[in-house]
């Protein structure tokens, strides 16, 4: 078992082993979740998407910032 010292960045090892970062996994899962909700035929999900409350929520800008990694959206 290899131990990496605390002061060493893990990124070179992640790149060598093709391990995604947490931010990349989070963006990927948010994107997939958004697409699944948008294409859902579930009545409750579809009716919830029609309300402006989704876009006026305090969570929506955070969702966009995480998804697009763009700080000027909040």
N, CA, C and O atoms as a Tripos MOL2 file, in Angstrom:
@<TRIPOS>MOLECULE
protein
  296   295    74     0     0
PROTEIN
NO_CHARGES

@<TRIPOS>ATOM
      1 N           0.8520   -1.1770    0.0000 N.3       1 UNK1
      2 CA          0.0000    0.0000    0.0000 C.3       1 UNK1
      3 C           0.8920    1.2320    0.0000 C.2       1 UNK1
      4 O           1.8390    1.3340    0.7800 O.2       1 UNK1
      5 N           0.5650    2.1790   -0.9040 N.am      2 UNK2
      6 CA          1.3240    3.4170   -0.9980 C.3       2 UNK2
      7 C           0.6890    4.4850   -0.1310 C.2       2 UNK2
      8 O          -0.5240    4.6900   -0.1690 O.2       2 UNK2
      9 N           1.5050    5.1590    0.6440 N.am      3 UNK3
     10 CA          1.0260    6.2980    1.4120 C.3       3 UNK3
     11 C           1.6250    7.5530    0.8200 C.2       3 UNK3
     12 O           2.8210    7.6070    0.5320 O.2       3 UNK3
     13 N           0.7910    8.5640    0.6390 N.am      4 UNK4
     14 CA          1.2360    9.8250    0.0740 C.3       4 UNK4
     15 C           1.3400   10.8250    1.2190 C.2       4 UNK4
     16 O           0.3910   10.9780    1.9900 O.2       4 UNK4
     17 N           2.4640   11.5020    1.3430 N.am      5 UNK5
     18 CA          2.6050   12.4970    2.4110 C.3       5 UNK5
     19 C           1.5340   13.5800    2.2970 C.2       5 UNK5
     20 O           1.0550   13.8720    1.2010 O.2       5 UNK5
     21 N           1.1600   14.1750    3.4370 N.am      6 UNK6
     22 CA          0.0840   15.1660    3.4650 C.3       6 UNK6
     23 C           0.3980   16.4010    2.6380 C.2       6 UNK6
     24 O          -0.5190   17.0340    2.1140 O.2       6 UNK6
     25 N           1.6690   16.7620    2.5070 N.am      7 UNK7
     26 CA          2.0100   17.9900    1.8020 C.3       7 UNK7
     27 C           2.1720   17.7950    0.2970 C.2       7 UNK7
     28 O           2.5480   18.7350   -0.4020 O.2       7 UNK7
     29 N           1.8970   16.5930   -0.2160 N.am      8 UNK8
     30 CA          2.0380   16.3000   -1.6390 C.3       8 UNK8
     31 C           0.6640   16.3260   -2.3020 C.2       8 UNK8
     32 O          -0.2990   15.7680   -1.7760 O.2       8 UNK8
     33 N           0.5830   16.9730   -3.4490 N.am      9 UNK9
     34 CA         -0.6620   17.0190   -4.1930 C.3       9 UNK9
     35 C          -0.9660   15.6480   -4.7870 C.2       9 UNK9
     36 O          -0.0720   14.9310   -5.2360 O.2       9 UNK9
     37 N          -2.2230   15.3140   -4.7770 N.am     10 UNK10
     38 CA         -2.6380   14.0200   -5.3140 C.3      10 UNK10
     39 C          -2.9210   14.1200   -6.8080 C.2      10 UNK10
     40 O          -3.0230   13.0920   -7.4780 O.2      10 UNK10
     41 N          -3.0460   15.2980   -7.3340 N.am     11 UNK11
     42 CA         -3.4270   15.4730   -8.7360 C.3      11 UNK11
     43 C          -2.5390   14.7330   -9.7350 C.2      11 UNK11
     44 O          -3.0840   14.1220  -10.6540 O.2      11 UNK11
     45 N          -1.2130   14.7460   -9.6190 N.am     12 UNK12
     46 CA         -0.4240   13.9770  -10.6010 C.3      12 UNK12
     47 C          -0.7730   12.4840  -10.5780 C.2      12 UNK12
     48 O          -0.8280   11.8420  -11.6270 O.2      12 UNK12
     49 N          -1.0060   11.9420   -9.3970 N.am     13 UNK13
     50 CA         -1.3970   10.5330   -9.3170 C.3      13 UNK13
     51 C          -2.7950   10.3190   -9.8930 C.2      13 UNK13
     52 O          -3.0640    9.2960  -10.5230 O.2      13 UNK13
     53 N          -3.6760   11.2830   -9.6730 N.am     14 UNK14
     54 CA         -5.0190   11.1700  -10.2280 C.3      14 UNK14
     55 C          -4.9800   11.1810  -11.7480 C.2      14 UNK14
     56 O          -5.6960   10.4240  -12.4040 O.2      14 UNK14
     57 N          -4.1570   12.0270  -12.2890 N.am     15 UNK15
     58 CA         -4.0440   12.1120  -13.7460 C.3      15 UNK15
     59 C          -3.4490   10.8280  -14.3030 C.2      15 UNK15
     60 O          -3.9220   10.3040  -15.3110 O.2      15 UNK15
     61 N          -2.4190   10.3250  -13.6510 N.am     16 UNK16
     62 CA         -1.7880    9.0820  -14.1120 C.3      16 UNK16
     63 C          -2.7680    7.9190  -14.1080 C.2      16 UNK16
     64 O          -2.7280    7.0700  -14.9980 O.2      16 UNK16
     65 N          -3.6530    7.8760  -13.1080 N.am     17 UNK17
     66 CA         -4.5930    6.7680  -12.9750 C.3      17 UNK17
     67 C          -5.9750    7.0670  -13.5580 C.2      17 UNK17
     68 O          -6.8970    6.2620  -13.4250 O.2      17 UNK17
     69 N          -6.1150    8.2230  -14.2000 N.am     18 UNK18
     70 CA         -7.3940    8.6500  -14.8020 C.3      18 UNK18
     71 C          -8.5240    8.7050  -13.7690 C.2      18 UNK18
     72 O          -9.6520    8.3070  -14.0600 O.2      18 UNK18
     73 N          -8.2240    9.1950  -12.5720 N.am     19 UNK19
     74 CA         -9.2140    9.3460  -11.5150 C.3      19 UNK19
     75 C          -9.7730   10.7560  -11.6020 C.2      19 UNK19
     76 O          -9.0190   11.7290  -11.6170 O.2      19 UNK19
     77 N         -11.0770   10.8660  -11.6570 N.am     20 UNK20
     78 CA        -11.7210   12.1720  -11.7400 C.3      20 UNK20
     79 C         -11.6620   12.8710  -10.3890 C.2      20 UNK20
     80 O         -11.6730   12.2270   -9.3400 O.2      20 UNK20
     81 N         -11.6000   14.1810  -10.4290 N.am     21 UNK21
     82 CA        -11.6310   14.9600   -9.1950 C.3      21 UNK21
     83 C         -13.0650   15.0000   -8.6790 C.2      21 UNK21
     84 O         -14.0080   14.6700   -9.3990 O.2      21 UNK21
     85 N         -13.2140   15.4080   -7.4210 N.am     22 UNK22
     86 CA        -14.5450   15.5280   -6.8330 C.3      22 UNK22
     87 C         -15.3840   16.5350   -7.6080 C.2      22 UNK22
     88 O         -16.5650   16.2990   -7.8580 O.2      22 UNK22
     89 N         -14.7790   17.6590   -7.9880 N.am     23 UNK23
     90 CA        -15.5130   18.6800   -8.7410 C.3      23 UNK23
     91 C         -16.0230   18.1390  -10.0750 C.2      23 UNK23
     92 O         -17.1430   18.4470  -10.4840 O.2      23 UNK23
     93 N         -15.2170   17.3470  -10.7430 N.am     24 UNK24
     94 CA        -15.6420   16.7600  -12.0200 C.3      24 UNK24
     95 C         -16.7840   15.7720  -11.8090 C.2      24 UNK24
     96 O         -17.7320   15.7450  -12.5940 O.2      24 UNK24
     97 N         -16.7030   14.9700  -10.7670 N.am     25 UNK25
     98 CA        -17.7880   14.0280  -10.4640 C.3      25 UNK25
     99 C         -19.0730   14.7640  -10.1050 C.2      25 UNK25
    100 O         -20.1610   14.3730  -10.5280 O.2      25 UNK25
    101 N         -18.9400   15.8260   -9.3250 N.am     26 UNK26
    102 CA        -20.1100   16.6090   -8.9340 C.3      26 UNK26
    103 C         -20.7760   17.2340  -10.1510 C.2      26 UNK26
    104 O         -21.9950   17.1530  -10.2980 O.2      26 UNK26
    105 N         -19.9890   17.8580  -11.0280 N.am     27 UNK27
    106 CA        -20.5580   18.4540  -12.2480 C.3      27 UNK27
    107 C         -21.2220   17.3990  -13.1160 C.2      27 UNK27
    108 O         -22.3120   17.6280  -13.6390 O.2      27 UNK27
    109 N         -20.5850   16.2520  -13.2770 N.am     28 UNK28
    110 CA        -21.1430   15.1880  -14.0970 C.3      28 UNK28
    111 C         -22.4770   14.6980  -13.5340 C.2      28 UNK28
    112 O         -23.4380   14.5070  -14.2790 O.2      28 UNK28
    113 N         -22.5300   14.4970  -12.2290 N.am     29 UNK29
    114 CA        -23.7740   14.0210  -11.6190 C.3      29 UNK29
    115 C         -24.8700   15.0790  -11.6580 C.2      29 UNK29
    116 O         -26.0330   14.7420  -11.8770 O.2      29 UNK29
    117 N         -24.5290   16.3460  -11.4510 N.am     30 UNK30
    118 CA        -25.5280   17.4160  -11.5580 C.3      30 UNK30
    119 C         -26.0820   17.5120  -12.9690 C.2      30 UNK30
    120 O         -27.2860   17.6790  -13.1610 O.2      30 UNK30
    121 N         -25.2060   17.4060  -13.9470 N.am     31 UNK31
    122 CA        -25.6380   17.4710  -15.3430 C.3      31 UNK31
    123 C         -26.5720   16.3040  -15.6720 C.2      31 UNK31
    124 O         -27.6260   16.5020  -16.2770 O.2      31 UNK31
    125 N         -26.1910   15.1060  -15.2800 N.am     32 UNK32
    126 CA        -27.0240   13.9310  -15.5550 C.3      32 UNK32
    127 C         -28.3650   14.0180  -14.8400 C.2      32 UNK32
    128 O         -29.3940   13.6480  -15.4030 O.2      32 UNK32
    129 N         -28.3590   14.5110  -13.5890 N.am     33 UNK33
    130 CA        -29.5990   14.6700  -12.8380 C.3      33 UNK33
    131 C         -30.5110   15.6910  -13.5220 C.2      33 UNK33
    132 O         -31.7140   15.4610  -13.6480 O.2      33 UNK33
    133 N         -29.9460   16.8080  -13.9610 N.am     34 UNK34
    134 CA        -30.7330   17.8430  -14.6480 C.3      34 UNK34
    135 C         -31.3520   17.2980  -15.9190 C.2      34 UNK34
    136 O         -32.5230   17.5510  -16.2020 O.2      34 UNK34
    137 N         -30.5760   16.5520  -16.6850 N.am     35 UNK35
    138 CA        -31.0890   15.9740  -17.9350 C.3      35 UNK35
    139 C         -32.1980   14.9630  -17.6610 C.2      35 UNK35
    140 O         -33.1910   14.9160  -18.3860 O.2      35 UNK35
    141 N         -32.0300   14.1510  -16.6100 N.am     36 UNK36
    142 CA        -33.0610   13.1640  -16.2710 C.3      36 UNK36
    143 C         -34.3510   13.8490  -15.8490 C.2      36 UNK36
    144 O         -35.4400   13.4150  -16.2250 O.2      36 UNK36
    145 N         -34.2330   14.9210  -15.0670 N.am     37 UNK37
    146 CA        -35.4350   15.6570  -14.6450 C.3      37 UNK37
    147 C         -36.1190   16.3130  -15.8430 C.2      37 UNK37
    148 O         -37.3460   16.3040  -15.9480 O.2      37 UNK37
    149 N         -35.3210   16.8800  -16.7410 N.am     38 UNK38
    150 CA        -35.8780   17.5650  -17.9120 C.3      38 UNK38
    151 C         -36.5960   16.6030  -18.8520 C.2      38 UNK38
    152 O         -37.5500   16.9940  -19.5250 O.2      38 UNK38
    153 N         -36.1530   15.3640  -18.9060 N.am     39 UNK39
    154 CA        -36.7710   14.4060  -19.8250 C.3      39 UNK39
    155 C         -37.7590   13.4670  -19.1330 C.2      39 UNK39
    156 O         -38.2330   12.5080  -19.7420 O.2      39 UNK39
    157 N         -38.0680   13.7360  -17.8790 N.am     40 UNK40
    158 CA        -38.9540   12.8700  -17.1120 C.3      40 UNK40
    159 C         -40.4000   13.0330  -17.5570 C.2      40 UNK40
    160 O         -40.8250   14.1190  -17.9530 O.2      40 UNK40
    161 N         -41.1400   11.9450  -17.4870 N.am     41 UNK41
    162 CA        -42.5690   11.9760  -17.7770 C.3      41 UNK41
    163 C         -43.3900   11.9560  -16.4880 C.2      41 UNK41
    164 O         -44.6200   11.9200  -16.5300 O.2      41 UNK41
    165 N         -42.7060   11.9780  -15.3470 N.am     42 UNK42
    166 CA        -43.3780   11.9710  -14.0600 C.3      42 UNK42
    167 C         -44.1790   13.2640  -13.8780 C.2      42 UNK42
    168 O         -43.6540   14.3610  -14.0640 O.2      42 UNK42
    169 N         -45.4360   13.1200  -13.5170 N.am     43 UNK43
    170 CA        -46.3400   14.2730  -13.3890 C.3      43 UNK43
    171 C         -45.8240   15.2770  -12.3650 C.2      43 UNK43
    172 O         -45.8520   16.4800  -12.6250 O.2      43 UNK43
    173 N         -45.3600   14.8190  -11.2190 N.am     44 UNK44
    174 CA        -44.9290   15.7200  -10.1530 C.3      44 UNK44
    175 C         -43.6590   16.4850  -10.5400 C.2      44 UNK44
    176 O         -43.5410   17.6760  -10.2530 O.2      44 UNK44
    177 N         -42.7330   15.8190  -11.1750 N.am     45 UNK45
    178 CA        -41.5020   16.4850  -11.6130 C.3      45 UNK45
    179 C         -41.8190   17.5080  -12.6930 C.2      45 UNK45
    180 O         -41.2990   18.6240  -12.6640 O.2      45 UNK45
    181 N         -42.6660   17.1370  -13.6440 N.am     46 UNK46
    182 CA        -43.0290   18.0630  -14.7280 C.3      46 UNK46
    183 C         -43.7730   19.2870  -14.1830 C.2      46 UNK46
    184 O         -43.5070   20.4110  -14.6080 O.2      46 UNK46
    185 N         -44.6960   19.0780  -13.2540 N.am     47 UNK47
    186 CA        -45.4470   20.2150  -12.7070 C.3      47 UNK47
    187 C         -44.5400   21.0960  -11.8570 C.2      47 UNK47
    188 O         -44.7130   22.3150  -11.8440 O.2      47 UNK47
    189 N         -43.5860   20.5140  -11.1510 N.am     48 UNK48
    190 CA        -42.6380   21.2960  -10.3510 C.3      48 UNK48
    191 C         -41.7540   22.1550  -11.2490 C.2      48 UNK48
    192 O         -41.4070   23.2770  -10.8800 O.2      48 UNK48
    193 N         -41.3920   21.6490  -12.4060 N.am     49 UNK49
    194 CA        -40.5420   22.3960  -13.3340 C.3      49 UNK49
    195 C         -41.2600   23.5940  -13.9450 C.2      49 UNK49
    196 O         -40.6120   24.5340  -14.4050 O.2      49 UNK49
    197 N         -42.5980   23.5700  -13.9550 N.am     50 UNK50
    198 CA        -43.3520   24.6690  -14.5480 C.3      50 UNK50
    199 C         -43.4240   25.8910  -13.6360 C.2      50 UNK50
    200 O         -43.7390   26.9870  -14.1000 O.2      50 UNK50
    201 N         -43.1360   25.7170  -12.3500 N.am     51 UNK51
    202 CA        -43.2040   26.8320  -11.4130 C.3      51 UNK51
    203 C         -41.9420   27.6720  -11.4820 C.2      51 UNK51
    204 O         -40.8400   27.1480  -11.6400 O.2      51 UNK51
    205 N         -42.1160   28.9820  -11.3620 N.am     52 UNK52
    206 CA        -40.9750   29.8940  -11.3310 C.3      52 UNK52
    207 C         -40.1720   29.7500  -10.0490 C.2      52 UNK52
    208 O         -39.0270   30.1960   -9.9760 O.2      52 UNK52
    209 N         -40.7710   29.1280   -9.0370 N.am     53 UNK53
    210 CA        -40.0870   28.9740   -7.7520 C.3      53 UNK53
    211 C         -38.7740   28.2150   -7.9010 C.2      53 UNK53
    212 O         -37.8440   28.4230   -7.1220 O.2      53 UNK53
    213 N         -38.6950   27.3500   -8.8830 N.am     54 UNK54
    214 CA        -37.4570   26.5940   -9.1170 C.3      54 UNK54
    215 C         -36.3310   27.5480   -9.4580 C.2      54 UNK54
    216 O         -35.2210   27.4060   -8.9430 O.2      54 UNK54
    217 N         -36.6000   28.5170  -10.3170 N.am     55 UNK55
    218 CA        -35.5790   29.4340  -10.7860 C.3      55 UNK55
    219 C         -35.3470   30.5960   -9.8250 C.2      55 UNK55
    220 O         -34.3010   31.2430   -9.8750 O.2      55 UNK55
    221 N         -36.3200   30.8650   -8.9510 N.am     56 UNK56
    222 CA        -36.1750   31.9300   -7.9730 C.3      56 UNK56
    223 C         -35.5950   31.4290   -6.6590 C.2      56 UNK56
    224 O         -35.3120   32.2210   -5.7600 O.2      56 UNK56
    225 N         -35.4210   30.1390   -6.5460 N.am     57 UNK57
    226 CA        -34.8920   29.5410   -5.3290 C.3      57 UNK57
    227 C         -33.4460   29.9720   -5.0990 C.2      57 UNK57
    228 O         -32.7160   30.2690   -6.0450 O.2      57 UNK57
    229 N         -33.0490   30.0010   -3.8450 N.am     58 UNK58
    230 CA        -31.6570   30.3480   -3.5160 C.3      58 UNK58
    231 C         -30.6940   29.2220   -3.9110 C.2      58 UNK58
    232 O         -29.4850   29.4400   -3.9850 O.2      58 UNK58
    233 N         -31.2200   28.0350   -4.1600 N.am     59 UNK59
    234 CA        -30.3700   26.9100   -4.5560 C.3      59 UNK59
    235 C         -30.0370   26.9150   -6.0400 C.2      59 UNK59
    236 O         -29.0280   26.3450   -6.4540 O.2      59 UNK59
    237 N         -30.8840   27.5590   -6.8470 N.am     60 UNK60
    238 CA        -30.6710   27.5290   -8.2940 C.3      60 UNK60
    239 C         -29.3480   28.1650   -8.7220 C.2      60 UNK60
    240 O         -28.6300   27.5650   -9.5230 O.2      60 UNK60
    241 N         -28.9900   29.3620   -8.2210 N.am     61 UNK61
    242 CA        -27.6790   29.9300   -8.5990 C.3      61 UNK61
    243 C         -26.5110   29.0480   -8.1550 C.2      61 UNK61
    244 O         -25.5060   28.9430   -8.8580 O.2      61 UNK61
    245 N         -26.6450   28.4180   -6.9910 N.am     62 UNK62
    246 CA        -25.5950   27.5100   -6.5100 C.3      62 UNK62
    247 C         -25.4760   26.3110   -7.4470 C.2      62 UNK62
    248 O         -24.3730   25.8680   -7.7670 O.2      62 UNK62
    249 N         -26.6100   25.7960   -7.8780 N.am     63 UNK63
    250 CA        -26.6320   24.6790   -8.8220 C.3      63 UNK63
    251 C         -25.9300   25.0650  -10.1230 C.2      63 UNK63
    252 O         -25.1140   24.3010  -10.6390 O.2      63 UNK63
    253 N         -26.2440   26.2470  -10.6530 N.am     64 UNK64
    254 CA        -25.6090   26.7080  -11.8910 C.3      64 UNK64
    255 C         -24.1090   26.9050  -11.7120 C.2      64 UNK64
    256 O         -23.3150   26.5490  -12.5820 O.2      64 UNK64
    257 N         -23.7310   27.4820  -10.5650 N.am     65 UNK65
    258 CA        -22.3140   27.7200  -10.3210 C.3      65 UNK65
    259 C         -21.5460   26.3930  -10.2560 C.2      65 UNK65
    260 O         -20.4510   26.2770  -10.8070 O.2      65 UNK65
    261 N         -22.1200   25.4030   -9.5850 N.am     66 UNK66
    262 CA        -21.4590   24.1030   -9.5030 C.3      66 UNK66
    263 C         -21.4390   23.3980  -10.8550 C.2      66 UNK66
    264 O         -20.4450   22.7760  -11.2280 O.2      66 UNK66
    265 N         -22.5350   23.5010  -11.5740 N.am     67 UNK67
    266 CA        -22.6440   22.8140  -12.8530 C.3      67 UNK67
    267 C         -21.7200   23.4080  -13.9020 C.2      67 UNK67
    268 O         -21.0480   22.6760  -14.6280 O.2      67 UNK67
    269 N         -21.6840   24.7230  -13.9850 N.am     68 UNK68
    270 CA        -20.9000   25.3750  -15.0270 C.3      68 UNK68
    271 C         -19.5810   25.9390  -14.5370 C.2      68 UNK68
    272 O         -18.7890   26.4600  -15.3230 O.2      68 UNK68
    273 N         -19.3440   25.8330  -13.2220 N.am     69 UNK69
    274 CA        -18.0920   26.3060  -12.6240 C.3      69 UNK69
    275 C         -17.8340   27.7570  -13.0070 C.2      69 UNK69
    276 O         -16.7260   28.1300  -13.3930 O.2      69 UNK69
    277 N         -18.8870   28.5660  -12.8920 N.am     70 UNK70
    278 CA        -18.8230   29.9630  -13.3190 C.3      70 UNK70
    279 C         -19.2410   30.8460  -12.1450 C.2      70 UNK70
    280 O         -20.4070   30.8410  -11.7510 O.2      70 UNK70
    281 N         -18.3020   31.5970  -11.5880 N.am     71 UNK71
    282 CA        -18.5530   32.3970  -10.3920 C.3      71 UNK71
    283 C         -19.4280   33.6100  -10.6430 C.2      71 UNK71
    284 O         -20.0210   34.1230   -9.6950 O.2      71 UNK71
    285 N         -19.5380   34.0920  -11.8680 N.am     72 UNK72
    286 CA        -20.3330   35.2990  -12.1030 C.3      72 UNK72
    287 C         -21.8310   35.0260  -12.1430 C.2      72 UNK72
    288 O         -22.6190   35.9600  -12.2860 O.2      72 UNK72
    289 N         -22.2390   33.7650  -12.0200 N.am     73 UNK73
    290 CA        -23.6620   33.4420  -12.0560 C.3      73 UNK73
    291 C         -24.3620   33.6840  -10.7260 C.2      73 UNK73
    292 O         -25.5900   33.7740  -10.6990 O.2      73 UNK73
    293 N         -23.6390   33.7930   -9.6390 N.am     74 UNK74
    294 CA        -24.3060   33.9950   -8.3450 C.3      74 UNK74
    295 C         -24.1740   35.4020   -7.9500 C.2      74 UNK74
    296 O         -24.6630   35.7940   -6.8900 O.2      74 UNK74
@<TRIPOS>BOND
     1     1     2 1
     2     2     3 1
     3     3     4 2
     4     3     5 am
     5     5     6 1
     6     6     7 1
     7     7     8 2
     8     7     9 am
     9     9    10 1
    10    10    11 1
    11    11    12 2
    12    11    13 am
    13    13    14 1
    14    14    15 1
    15    15    16 2
    16    15    17 am
    17    17    18 1
    18    18    19 1
    19    19    20 2
    20    19    21 am
    21    21    22 1
    22    22    23 1
    23    23    24 2
    24    23    25 am
    25    25    26 1
    26    26    27 1
    27    27    28 2
    28    27    29 am
    29    29    30 1
    30    30    31 1
    31    31    32 2
    32    31    33 am
    33    33    34 1
    34    34    35 1
    35    35    36 2
    36    35    37 am
    37    37    38 1
    38    38    39 1
    39    39    40 2
    40    39    41 am
    41    41    42 1
    42    42    43 1
    43    43    44 2
    44    43    45 am
    45    45    46 1
    46    46    47 1
    47    47    48 2
    48    47    49 am
    49    49    50 1
    50    50    51 1
    51    51    52 2
    52    51    53 am
    53    53    54 1
    54    54    55 1
    55    55    56 2
    56    55    57 am
    57    57    58 1
    58    58    59 1
    59    59    60 2
    60    59    61 am
    61    61    62 1
    62    62    63 1
    63    63    64 2
    64    63    65 am
    65    65    66 1
    66    66    67 1
    67    67    68 2
    68    67    69 am
    69    69    70 1
    70    70    71 1
    71    71    72 2
    72    71    73 am
    73    73    74 1
    74    74    75 1
    75    75    76 2
    76    75    77 am
    77    77    78 1
    78    78    79 1
    79    79    80 2
    80    79    81 am
    81    81    82 1
    82    82    83 1
    83    83    84 2
    84    83    85 am
    85    85    86 1
    86    86    87 1
    87    87    88 2
    88    87    89 am
    89    89    90 1
    90    90    91 1
    91    91    92 2
    92    91    93 am
    93    93    94 1
    94    94    95 1
    95    95    96 2
    96    95    97 am
    97    97    98 1
    98    98    99 1
    99    99   100 2
   100    99   101 am
   101   101   102 1
   102   102   103 1
   103   103   104 2
   104   103   105 am
   105   105   106 1
   106   106   107 1
   107   107   108 2
   108   107   109 am
   109   109   110 1
   110   110   111 1
   111   111   112 2
   112   111   113 am
   113   113   114 1
   114   114   115 1
   115   115   116 2
   116   115   117 am
   117   117   118 1
   118   118   119 1
   119   119   120 2
   120   119   121 am
   121   121   122 1
   122   122   123 1
   123   123   124 2
   124   123   125 am
   125   125   126 1
   126   126   127 1
   127   127   128 2
   128   127   129 am
   129   129   130 1
   130   130   131 1
   131   131   132 2
   132   131   133 am
   133   133   134 1
   134   134   135 1
   135   135   136 2
   136   135   137 am
   137   137   138 1
   138   138   139 1
   139   139   140 2
   140   139   141 am
   141   141   142 1
   142   142   143 1
   143   143   144 2
   144   143   145 am
   145   145   146 1
   146   146   147 1
   147   147   148 2
   148   147   149 am
   149   149   150 1
   150   150   151 1
   151   151   152 2
   152   151   153 am
   153   153   154 1
   154   154   155 1
   155   155   156 2
   156   155   157 am
   157   157   158 1
   158   158   159 1
   159   159   160 2
   160   159   161 am
   161   161   162 1
   162   162   163 1
   163   163   164 2
   164   163   165 am
   165   165   166 1
   166   166   167 1
   167   167   168 2
   168   167   169 am
   169   169   170 1
   170   170   171 1
   171   171   172 2
   172   171   173 am
   173   173   174 1
   174   174   175 1
   175   175   176 2
   176   175   177 am
   177   177   178 1
   178   178   179 1
   179   179   180 2
   180   179   181 am
   181   181   182 1
   182   182   183 1
   183   183   184 2
   184   183   185 am
   185   185   186 1
   186   186   187 1
   187   187   188 2
   188   187   189 am
   189   189   190 1
   190   190   191 1
   191   191   192 2
   192   191   193 am
   193   193   194 1
   194   194   195 1
   195   195   196 2
   196   195   197 am
   197   197   198 1
   198   198   199 1
   199   199   200 2
   200   199   201 am
   201   201   202 1
   202   202   203 1
   203   203   204 2
   204   203   205 am
   205   205   206 1
   206   206   207 1
   207   207   208 2
   208   207   209 am
   209   209   210 1
   210   210   211 1
   211   211   212 2
   212   211   213 am
   213   213   214 1
   214   214   215 1
   215   215   216 2
   216   215   217 am
   217   217   218 1
   218   218   219 1
   219   219   220 2
   220   219   221 am
   221   221   222 1
   222   222   223 1
   223   223   224 2
   224   223   225 am
   225   225   226 1
   226   226   227 1
   227   227   228 2
   228   227   229 am
   229   229   230 1
   230   230   231 1
   231   231   232 2
   232   231   233 am
   233   233   234 1
   234   234   235 1
   235   235   236 2
   236   235   237 am
   237   237   238 1
   238   238   239 1
   239   239   240 2
   240   239   241 am
   241   241   242 1
   242   242   243 1
   243   243   244 2
   244   243   245 am
   245   245   246 1
   246   246   247 1
   247   247   248 2
   248   247   249 am
   249   249   250 1
   250   250   251 1
   251   251   252 2
   252   251   253 am
   253   253   254 1
   254   254   255 1
   255   255   256 2
   256   255   257 am
   257   257   258 1
   258   258   259 1
   259   259   260 2
   260   259   261 am
   261   261   262 1
   262   262   263 1
   263   263   264 2
   264   263   265 am
   265   265   266 1
   266   266   267 1
   267   267   268 2
   268   267   269 am
   269   269   270 1
   270   270   271 1
   271   271   272 2
   272   271   273 am
   273   273   274 1
   274   274   275 1
   275   275   276 2
   276   275   277 am
   277   277   278 1
   278   278   279 1
   279   279   280 2
   280   279   281 am
   281   281   282 1
   282   282   283 1
   283   283   284 2
   284   283   285 am
   285   285   286 1
   286   286   287 1
   287   287   288 2
   288   287   289 am
   289   289   290 1
   290   290   291 1
   291   291   292 2
   292   291   293 am
   293   293   294 1
   294   294   295 1
   295   295   296 2
@<TRIPOS>SUBSTRUCTURE
     1 UNK1         2 RESIDUE 1 A UNK
     2 UNK2         6 RESIDUE 1 A UNK
     3 UNK3        10 RESIDUE 1 A UNK
     4 UNK4        14 RESIDUE 1 A UNK
     5 UNK5        18 RESIDUE 1 A UNK
     6 UNK6        22 RESIDUE 1 A UNK
     7 UNK7        26 RESIDUE 1 A UNK
     8 UNK8        30 RESIDUE 1 A UNK
     9 UNK9        34 RESIDUE 1 A UNK
    10 UNK10       38 RESIDUE 1 A UNK
    11 UNK11       42 RESIDUE 1 A UNK
    12 UNK12       46 RESIDUE 1 A UNK
    13 UNK13       50 RESIDUE 1 A UNK
    14 UNK14       54 RESIDUE 1 A UNK
    15 UNK15       58 RESIDUE 1 A UNK
    16 UNK16       62 RESIDUE 1 A UNK
    17 UNK17       66 RESIDUE 1 A UNK
    18 UNK18       70 RESIDUE 1 A UNK
    19 UNK19       74 RESIDUE 1 A UNK
    20 UNK20       78 RESIDUE 1 A UNK
    21 UNK21       82 RESIDUE 1 A UNK
    22 UNK22       86 RESIDUE 1 A UNK
    23 UNK23       90 RESIDUE 1 A UNK
    24 UNK24       94 RESIDUE 1 A UNK
    25 UNK25       98 RESIDUE 1 A UNK
    26 UNK26      102 RESIDUE 1 A UNK
    27 UNK27      106 RESIDUE 1 A UNK
    28 UNK28      110 RESIDUE 1 A UNK
    29 UNK29      114 RESIDUE 1 A UNK
    30 UNK30      118 RESIDUE 1 A UNK
    31 UNK31      122 RESIDUE 1 A UNK
    32 UNK32      126 RESIDUE 1 A UNK
    33 UNK33      130 RESIDUE 1 A UNK
    34 UNK34      134 RESIDUE 1 A UNK
    35 UNK35      138 RESIDUE 1 A UNK
    36 UNK36      142 RESIDUE 1 A UNK
    37 UNK37      146 RESIDUE 1 A UNK
    38 UNK38      150 RESIDUE 1 A UNK
    39 UNK39      154 RESIDUE 1 A UNK
    40 UNK40      158 RESIDUE 1 A UNK
    41 UNK41      162 RESIDUE 1 A UNK
    42 UNK42      166 RESIDUE 1 A UNK
    43 UNK43      170 RESIDUE 1 A UNK
    44 UNK44      174 RESIDUE 1 A UNK
    45 UNK45      178 RESIDUE 1 A UNK
    46 UNK46      182 RESIDUE 1 A UNK
    47 UNK47      186 RESIDUE 1 A UNK
    48 UNK48      190 RESIDUE 1 A UNK
    49 UNK49      194 RESIDUE 1 A UNK
    50 UNK50      198 RESIDUE 1 A UNK
    51 UNK51      202 RESIDUE 1 A UNK
    52 UNK52      206 RESIDUE 1 A UNK
    53 UNK53      210 RESIDUE 1 A UNK
    54 UNK54      214 RESIDUE 1 A UNK
    55 UNK55      218 RESIDUE 1 A UNK
    56 UNK56      222 RESIDUE 1 A UNK
    57 UNK57      226 RESIDUE 1 A UNK
    58 UNK58      230 RESIDUE 1 A UNK
    59 UNK59      234 RESIDUE 1 A UNK
    60 UNK60      238 RESIDUE 1 A UNK
    61 UNK61      242 RESIDUE 1 A UNK
    62 UNK62      246 RESIDUE 1 A UNK
    63 UNK63      250 RESIDUE 1 A UNK
    64 UNK64      254 RESIDUE 1 A UNK
    65 UNK65      258 RESIDUE 1 A UNK
    66 UNK66      262 RESIDUE 1 A UNK
    67 UNK67      266 RESIDUE 1 A UNK
    68 UNK68      270 RESIDUE 1 A UNK
    69 UNK69      274 RESIDUE 1 A UNK
    70 UNK70      278 RESIDUE 1 A UNK
    71 UNK71      282 RESIDUE 1 A UNK
    72 UNK72      286 RESIDUE 1 A UNK
    73 UNK73      290 RESIDUE 1 A UNK
    74 UNK74      294 RESIDUE 1 A UNK
